[in-house]
Amino acid sequence: MNQDHQQHLDMISERARQIMDSENIDALVATSSENFYYLSGHQSAFMYTLRMSEVGLAVHFRDPGRKAIIIMNDFEAAGFTGDPARYEIRTYPTWVDVDDPLNLKGGSYQGKRPVSPQAEEMFGVLQQVLEEYGISRGRMAVELDLMRHSSVMALRKACPDISELAEAGPIFTRLRAIKTPWEIQQLRKACAYAEAGVEYAVREIEPGVSAAGIVDAFRRSLMRNPDGSTPRFHMISVGDHFAPVQVFDTRPSRPGDVIKFDVGVEVAGYGSDIARTFVLGEPADATKRIYEALRRGHDRLLQMIEPGMPMKAAFQEGMSVIRAAGLSQYNRGHLGHSAGLSLAAEEGPFISPSETAIFEPNMVVCIETPYYGHGIGAIMIEDMLLITENGVERLNRLSTDLVSL
């Protein structure tokens, strides 16, 4: 773990304590893969690779004198590389056999093995920690909305004396919306890799190429990156087949087809989200008209966003510009979102009519003006913006023109 990453974790801990203090929260508990990583700096293989839920806990305390506690199974804990000065590891047994033939663990080795991950044992360890720290009757914020019902019941059973279990989701949204310098560095790189992937794939586009072929080219481009970045998602469509798919279309493209890239690349757990649109040959008049309206809305957002502006005001203005430019029936739930750790690509806060957040310095947001039309296909422009003290910095460098290939 380098110094920049250590400073990143220190900044998160300090900001988390400030929020916990203001909301009278004694312990903040992360159970999801993204927030476990956010608080601990450890990307859990059980969570990210095996897609398991409630198999690890990252616990931060309002008391600055307390180390953060990482609770995980003993198999994965053997590979935890976090700073011992910052974290204390507590383990519970999992079904994978981990032996101690050389007696390296001494009396701490138990050797018992359950059949499957045991939420009851994990939350029992949490209760022991709360008792040791004198906050077993305190107020704890947990990601209740993301947990399975059985896990919530196991938590309540293991920690019966907690005065209140608060929902931690809004706290993590506030924390993750403001990026540290280290996070901004990862998102810059992720954006650059995504754009390089688009450029690489576009060079292989010719009449007859399919969406599957373009996706293959995009994926191959990422293999050149020294840090082994991977595609977070790649919603690439050709022609009027705009619906998102898991298995990409192999039908050959034809002149006049719209080709949309909505792609993201992951770097150190952080994902970019950008979009560009191309046309195979000359675009139809309807395509040009739609694209021009979308770009006017996009350009207006880029021009007007600044720190202190309510996100819902940006949404209302962007929608008004697009509708006035010729798409009177255009309708969207949002015109952008925060960028960061979410495996779903989009995370709050959103540039939407109901959003209460404002733009703040060190946010990284995506502004997007997508269009999906039967008989037309997908048309989209999406940029990543860093909110600065005085305005915005556009992280993208690709043109927003509708490019004919």
Buried (B, 14 or more C-beta within 10 A) or exposed (E): EEEEBBEBBEBBBEBBBEBBEEBEBBBBBBBBBBBBBBBBBBBBEBBBEEEBBBBBBBBBBBBEEBBBBBBBBBBBBEEBEBEEEBBBBBBBBBEEEBEEEEEEEEEEEEEEEEEEBBBBBBBBBBBBBBEEBEBBBBBBBBBBEBBEEEBBBBBEEBBEEBEEBBEBBBBBBBBBBBBBEBBBBBBBBBBBBBBBBBEBBBEBBEEEBBBBBBBBBBBEBBEEBEEEBEBBBBBBBBBBBBEEEEEBBEEEBEEEBBBBBBBBBBBBBBBBBBBBBBBBEEBBEEBEBBBEBBBBBBBBBBEBBBBEBBBBBBBBBBBEBBBEBEBEEBEBEBBBBBBBBBBEBBBBBBBBBEBEBBBEBBBBBBBBBBBBBEEBBBBBBBBBBBBEEEBBEEBBEBEBEBBEB
